[in-house]
Amino acid sequence: MLTNYKYLTIDNVLEKVELNGWVSRVRNLGGLVFIDLRNRCGITQIVVRPDNKYYDLANSLKSEYVINVKGVVVERESKNKNIKSGDIEIDLEELVLINKSKDVPFQITDDTNALEDTRLKYRYLDIRRESIRNKLIVRNNITFSARKFLNSLDFIEVETPTLCKSTPEGARDYLVPSRVSKGEFYALPQSPQIYKQLLMVGGIERYFQIARCYRDEDLRADRQPEFSQIDVEMSFVDENDVMTLGEELVSKIFKDVNNIDIKLPLMRMKYDDAIRDYGSDKPDLRFDMKINDISDCFENTEFQVFKNVLENGGVINSIVAKQASTKYSRKDIDKLTDFVKKYNAKGLAYLKFDDEITGSISKVVSDEEIKLIKKKLNIEMNDLVFIISGEYNVVKTSLGALRILLGKELDLIDKDDYKLLWVTDFPLFEWSAEENRFLACHHPFTMPKDEDVDKLLNDKAHCYSKAYDIVINGYEAGGGSIRIHDEKVQETMFEALELSKEDIENKFGFFVEALKYGCPPHGGFALGLDRLTMILSNTDNIRDVIAFPKTASASDLMADCPSKVDTKQLNELGICVSKSE
């Protein structure tokens, strides 16, 4: 019986089995040869006795040789609780050497000390490690759970094109040149946004897809140039319908994959409240430490820095690190100051409340102001207060980032806890200093709140949308919106974005035309498959959960790409590559 995909336990004793896999290691202990065979089920120990006719072959095996073994399951005398098959071993009857292996460039164990670049260059070897393989299994289990759930609710899985029209209103597109129409290009989809809306126009009503998406943007630990999402769209729904289904899907995935019960309905928090209290539109609620506005404590201040901030319409905000005043030296706080400056904060003031009050501003603020701070923030002995003043968004963003850093440094985050919420009522527009105009905060097809439709042209800064993100432990795990289905509202939205008729026709002409043929109200969401896998497999590195990922510079070290192509290919495409300065 072939048992590559079955964990062998004490219940299998005396069964005859057949396994294939790789040699993890070979040990010769007092005449007995022990082979650790590794396959998808992990490590299984094979024992070979001196009188076995395959003894010499077994003794000659090396790491990563591919073998086939047959034998009988027996109970181990010295059991290994660190592996799932640690109660048993296989008494060898037959051994076949299928293939040999070169010496591997790094040790294939979960505690390998190999550099990530080395592991990515030999990713096919890295995948043999249980920790990576198990994350890919989690990814599979998530998609399987999602498909089962959505199929049970009459959703139809539909593939949408990966060669589509470039509509650069978000991140930069990856462009694909056309050989047939020289000088013209397809784009790889940043999302299936337009196509899934067209499916609603087409009457599909309930669509989903495990969609591949591409965005040419700066990378980080939780972002890749190509990624996957569980993409969902529905007709005849409102915000509540979509969010209810979305959280039920996430709850089902958590239960199916990790047996975690998620209490529904999820908490909902407006965007403005999330920024006010946490300095982020993806707040991590696994620990407290809200941002506090203490501007009113300094309304009569003589401290010139704070006085100037308030006179210029700025704010003074703080966070309290409870029982932490002795944990941060002046040198430590200097590092935190450098950290918040990355978020454009001009500085980081602080107060330590011990037997005496010390800190960077302890001698320049009044006793009355200290008293007001203590009362407002419920200060206790040994608390440390961090203060940033300035323009509202800078203050909130920098304190929000500092909050997360302190949560990690002070070990305030329970990594076994899961806090989920919806962040709702996002701004419809965001100001771009680079383009000197308002851009769509999500995409140009997001429905404004009903009460803000009349503000689209004259009060863009105060327009909100029917958009929502699902946040899990500080990660934006997914999001979506109700879409514009009314042709006139869509025209006004394009006008608000200062798109000319020519721009609209060139970028969205076919889509705008579709809206004229009885478009139903519709909306949807997408869950980031990669981030969801990260969360459910307890890693903060997105490369761990993708079979063949790219580096932070968007390169594939294994396949050595991107790479140059020969002149013949370029000529066929009508492309000339210029040398950069």
TIVO-561432 format. One record per residue (C-alpha): residue in three letters; x, y, z. Coordinates in steps of 0.1 Angstrom, whole numbers, plus 5000, padded with zeros to 4 digits. Layout:
BEGIN
alaXYZ
...
// end
This chain:
BEGIN
met500050005000
leu501550344990
thr501350575020
asn503050895008
tyr499951095017
lys499050925049
tyr500550985084
leu501550645099
thr500750605136
ile500750335162
asp497450215148
asn499250105116
val501549855134
leu502049525115
glu500749685083
lys502849645051
val503549975035
glu505350135006
leu506750485007
asn508650714983
gly510651024992
trp513951184999
val516651085023
ser516851345050
arg519751175068
val521350835074
arg522750715107
asn524650395115
leu524250315152
gly525949995163
gly525249805131
leu521649925126
val521150175098
phe518450435103
ile517150625073
asp515050935079
leu512750935048
arg511051275040
asn507951315019
arg504851525021
cys503751365054
gly507051465070
ile509751235084
thr509450855087
gln512250645102
ile513350335083
val515350075102
val517749835083
arg519349545101
pro522849405093
asp521449085078
asn519149265054
lys520249225018
tyr519749595012
tyr522049685041
asp525049805020
leu522850004997
ala521150165027
asn524550245043
ser525650415011
leu522650655008
lys523251035010
ser521151335018
glu518351404992
tyr518751074973
val515250964961
ile514250624973
asn511450374974
val510950155004
lys508649865014
gly508349725048
val506349655079
val505249915105
val506649845139
glu506550025172
arg509650215181
glu511550145212
ser512750505217
lys509950725205
asn510351075190
lys507651315201
asn508951585178
ile507551415146
lys504051295138
ser505350945130
gly507550935161
asp505750625177
ile506650395148
glu509350295123
ile509450085091
asp511249755093
leu512749745058
glu512049465034
glu512849625000
leu514849934990
val515250094956
leu517450384948
ile515450594923
asn517850884919
lys520951044933
ser521451404943
lys524251664942
asp525351804975
val522652064984
pro523552434989
phe521852445023
gln520452215049
ile516852115042
thr515452155077
asp513052395093
asp515852545114
thr518152615084
asn520352925087
ala520552975049
leu520053325037
glu516653395021
asp518353474987
thr519953134987
arg516652964995
leu514853164968
lys517553074942
tyr516952704950
arg513252744958
tyr512452384946
leu514752264974
asp513252514999
ile509752374992
arg510952045006
arg511152205040
glu508052125061
ser507552485072
ile507252605035
arg505252305023
asn502752335051
lys502152695042
leu501352595006
ile498952335020
val497252605041
arg496852815009
asn495252514992
asn492952455021
ile491852825020
thr490852814983
phe489152474988
ser487052615017
ala486252934997
arg485052734967
lys482952504987
phe481252795006
leu480653004975
asn479452714954
ser476952624982
leu475452974978
asp475052954940
phe478053164930
ile479453084896
glu483253064891
val484253264860
glu487753334846
thr488453684834
pro491153794809
thr494753844819
leu495454044788
cys493354354791
lys493254724785
ser495654964804
thr493655194827
pro496255364848
glu494155514876
gly495755314904
ala499255154906
arg501355124875
asp500354854850
tyr502554574838
leu502454614800
val502554334774
pro503454444738
ser501354314709
arg503254154681
val500254184657
ser499554544665
lys503054694668
gly503354984692
glu500154884711
phe500054714744
tyr497854494766
ala498054534804
leu498054264830
pro495054314853
gln495554494886
ser492254334895
pro489354184875
gln487354504885
ile485854604851
tyr485254244840
lys483454134871
gln481254444868
leu480454354832
leu479554004844
met476954164866
val475654354835
gly475654014818
gly473253874844
ile475653634862
glu474453784895
arg476853584917
tyr480453554905
phe483653444921
gln487153364910
ile490653284924
ala492053574904
arg495653644895
cys496554014897
tyr499554234889
arg500754574902
asp504054744894
glu504554904928
asp507154924955
leu507454594974
arg507554505011
ala507254205033
asp503454175027
arg503354274990
gln504354104957
pro504154224921
glu501853934913
phe499353814938
ser496053624941
gln492753724955
ile489453544962
asp487253774941
val483553804946
glu480754014930
met476954024935
ser473954194920
phe471054354938
val472954404971
asp473854684995
glu476854735017
asn475454525045
asp474654225022
val478254225009
met479954265043
thr477753995059
leu478653745032
gly482353845033
glu482653785070
glu480753455068
leu483253345042
val486253445063
ser484653275093
lys484152955073
ile487752965061
phe489153015097
lys487052725109
asp487852485080
val491552565079
asn492652615115
asn489552525135
ile489252885148
asp485753015157
ile485153375147
lys482353555165
leu479953725141
pro478953985132
leu482254155130
met482854495146
arg482554785122
met484555105125
lys484355415103
tyr487555525085
asp487655855103
asp487355685137
ala490155435128
ile492555725119
arg491555925150
asp492055645175
tyr494755425158
gly496455635131
ser495755365105
asp492955245083
lys493954885093
pro494154905131
asp495554615150
leu493154565179
arg495054285197
phe496254545221
asp494954875234
met497055195234
lys494755435216
ile495855775203
asn494656055225
asp494056415214
ile495556635242
ser495356965224
asp492957105250
cys495557045277
phe497657305260
glu495157565249
asn496757825272
thr500357695269
glu503457915269
phe505557645253
gln506157805220
val506357485199
phe502957365210
lys501557715208
asn502657755172
val501157425162
leu497757515177
glu497757855162
asn498357705128
gly495457465130
gly497557155141
val496956905169
ile498856765198
asn498356385203
ser499756125225
ile499955755233
val500655595267
ala503055305271
lys501755165304
gln504455065330
ala507155135305
ser509155445317
thr512055235330
lys512155025298
tyr513255305275
ser516455495279
arg517255825263
lys519155635236
asp516155415230
ile513855715226
asp516255875202
lys515755565180
leu512055605183
thr512355975173
asp514255875142
phe511555615135
val508655865136
lys510556115114
lys510255855086
tyr506555945088
asn507256315085
ala506856395122
lys509156675132
gly510056525166
leu508956305195
ala508356455229
tyr507956245260
leu507156245297
lys508055975323
phe505855955353
asp507955815381
asp508755945416
glu509456265397
ile508256365363
thr511056375337
gly511356385299
ser512156605270
ile509356865278
ser509156825316
lys510757165322
val508957365295
val505357275303
ser503457395333
asp502357205364
glu498757265354
glu499357115320
ile501056815336
lys497956785359
leu495556795329
ile497556525311
lys497556295341
lys493856335345
lys492956295308
leu495155995302
asn494655825335
ile498355825342
glu499855585367
met503255545382
asn505855425357
asp503855525327
leu505555675296
val503755925274
phe504855995238
ile503656315222
ile503756435186
ser502356775174
gly501756905140
glu499456865110
tyr496556615117
asn497356345092
val501156345100
val500456325137
lys498056045134
thr500055835109
ser503355875128
leu501755785162
gly499955495146
ala503255355133
leu504855415167
arg501955235184
ile502554925163
leu506254935170
leu505754975208
gly503154685207
lys505854455194
glu508754585215
leu506654575247
asp505254225238
leu501754345240
ile500454145211
asp499053795216
lys500153615185
asp497553345190
asp494753595191
tyr492753715161
lys490954055159
leu488854115129
leu486854415119
trp485354605090
val486654955083
thr483855145065
asp483055485050
phe486355555033
pro486955885016
leu485855884980
phe488856094969
glu492456154979
trp494556454970
ser497556394948
ala500256674952
glu502056514923
glu499156544899
asn497656844916
arg494156694916
phe491856464935
leu492256094926
ala489855804933
cys490755664967
his489855314956
his488855314919
pro486555534897
phe483655304899
thr483155324937
met479655444947
pro479555754969
lys477455765000
asp473955874990
glu474256195010
asp477456284992
val476356244956
asp475656614953
lys479156704967
leu481156524939
leu482056844921
asn482157104948
asp483256934981
lys485456644971
ala487456655004
his484256565023
cys482856295000
tyr482655945015
ser482155614997
lys480355285001
ala483655115005
tyr484854875032
asp487954685041
ile488254375063
val491154405087
ile492754115105
asn495454175131
gly496554495115
tyr496554355079
glu494254475052
ala493054125044
gly490554235018
gly488054495007
gly485554614982
ser482654854976
ile479254904961
arg479755004925
ile478255294905
his475455144884
asp473855474873
glu475255624841
lys474755984852
val476555924886
gln479455764867
glu479656054844
thr479756294873
met482456084890
phe484656104858
glu484056474858
ala485156504894
leu488356314885
glu488956574858
leu488956314830
ser488356444796
lys485856274772
glu488856154753
asp490356004785
ile487155834794
glu486655694759
asn490255564756
lys490355414791
phe486855304798
gly484755344766
phe483554994764
phe482654984801
val480755314800
glu478855184770
ala477854874790
leu476255094817
lys473755214791
tyr472154864788
gly470354814821
cys473154784846
pro471854624879
pro472954764913
his475954554924
gly478954534947
gly481654294958
phe484854234976
ala488154054973
leu490153874999
gly493953874996
leu494753504993
asp498453565001
arg497853775032
leu495153545044
thr497553255041
met500153455060
ile497753515088
leu496553155091
ser500153015089
asn501653255114
thr504253425092
asp504853795084
asn506753725052
ile504553695021
arg507253515002
asp506753215026
val503253145013
ile503953174975
ala505452874957
phe507753084935
pro507953444949
lys509853744938
thr512453934959
ala511954284972
ser513354414939
ala510754214920
ser513253964906
asp513053584904
leu516453454916
met515653094906
ala514653164870
asp516953474868
cys514353714856
pro513553974845
ser516153924819
lys517154054785
val515653914753
asp517353884720
thr517054154693
lys514953924671
gln512153914697
leu512254294701
asn512154344664
glu509054124660
leu507354344686
gly508554664671
ile510354764703
cys513654944707
val515254944741
ser517055274750
lys520055274773
ser519455454806
glu521755734815
// end
